[in-house]
Amino acid sequence: MSLLRTEGIRLSFGGLLALDDVDVAIEAGEIVGLLGPNGAGKSTLFNVLSGLLRPDAGRVHLGDQELTRALPYERALAGMGRTFQHIKLFPSMTVEENLLTAQHRHLDSSALAAMLRLPSWKRDEEEARDRVEAVLELIDLERYRRHRPGELSYGTLRFVELAVALSLQPRILLLDEPASGIAQREAEALGPLLREVRDVLGCAIFLIEHDMPLLLSVSERVYALDFGRIIAAGTPDEVTADDRVLSSYLGRTRRDAVAAG
């Protein structure tokens, strides 16, 4: 059984068919890329997976749970993490506090225990801080723990958002253009970091990225989406050699590309 899978996802906005019979499957611990031109339906698919949009037809499964009608917070509780094209953090909180907020899904003690500062609450707090410390070290953000988002560069905020998502301890992490707007040196560091995240934390990663060298270098498999349909799937080499993918991106076939040298 795949960790994340969809069956026949369809979604329309008015008369526009945004997703058309989309089937994807991602195994535990796998890094999978999703490529396609602007408007192909990539972020729409992520919004369906994370519960921000409800499909007209089809199903979403995470492990043995069907999540098609589950709310976003229920999907987070089930083990799904998500970042967005536009960074979403609490601006009045420090980096460390943003990560601690994401730890609430792991707290077992009650609100009463927190109010009375009972041993169960203190134990939960210590464990949460230990997990935050581990993520800060993994993403190399320890020096920014006391900073608020408004004090940090855009590139650093991208890594903070990744750290917050990882604080949920997801089984699968959906990354929507994590390299968007960051410096070249930061983009070059992102690929090795994502592999390290997968190896250390064991979570699968489903990745949308317009930085093609990054997406192709880090992904073990790739899906190509165009006009809401999966047009190719396979290894990065297989997908980038597919005539439909070349036509979708470049308006030419593989034969044309070879002739062009």
Stockholm file with secondary structure:
# STOCKHOLM 1.0

chainA/1-261         MSLLRTEGIRLSFGGLLALDDVDVAIEAGEIVGLLGPNGAGKSTLFNVLSGLLRPDAGRVHLGDQELTRALPYERALAGMGRTFQHIKLFPSMTVEENLLTAQHRHLDSSALAAMLRLPSWKRDEEEARDRVEAVLELIDLERYRRHRPGELSYGTLRFVELAVALSLQPRILLLDEPASGIAQREAEALGPLLREVRDVLGCAIFLIEHDMPLLLSVSERVYALDFGRIIAAGTPDEVTADDRVLSSYLGRTRRDAVAAG
#=GR chainA/1-261 SS CCSEEEEEEEEEETTEEEEEEECCEECTTCEEEEECCTTSSHHHHHHHHTTSSCCSEEEEEETTEECTTCCHHHHHHHTEEECCSSCCCCTTSCHHHHHHHGGGGGCCSCHHHHHHTCHHHHHHHHHHHHHHHHHHHHHTCGGGTTCCGGGSCHHHHHHHHHHHHHHTCCSEEEEECTTTTCCHHHHHHHHHHHHHHHHHHCCEEEEECSCHHHHHHHCSEEEEEETTEEEEEESHHHHHTCHHHHHHHHSSCHHHHHHTC
#=GC SS_cons         CCSEEEEEEEEEETTEEEEEEECCEECTTCEEEEECCTTSSHHHHHHHHTTSSCCSEEEEEETTEECTTCCHHHHHHHTEEECCSSCCCCTTSCHHHHHHHGGGGGCCSCHHHHHHTCHHHHHHHHHHHHHHHHHHHHHTCGGGTTCCGGGSCHHHHHHHHHHHHHHTCCSEEEEECTTTTCCHHHHHHHHHHHHHHHHHHCCEEEEECSCHHHHHHHCSEEEEEETTEEEEEESHHHHHTCHHHHHHHHSSCHHHHHHTC
//
